[in-house]
Amino acid sequence: PKESPTNSFIEIPDYHSACVVATHEGTPLHKLKPGPKNIVGECVQLNPGPLDRYKNALKQFVDCL
């Protein structure tokens, strides 16, 4: 029998800040570096832990495609 669809779900952590920075800078998500970013006069902090968790989840998702 085929694998149960529920075993195919992958949790992707929230990546709002990373998405804003990537879109504003035109940087692919996999190339984002942690640290403070200035986005239209607002300071956006990309912390390494959440950014690494998001990158790992994204890699896991892509590997399933």
Secondary structure by P-SEA (a helix, b strand, c coil): ccccccccbbbbcccaaaaaaaaaaccccccccccccccccbbbbbcaaaaaaaaaaaaaaaaac
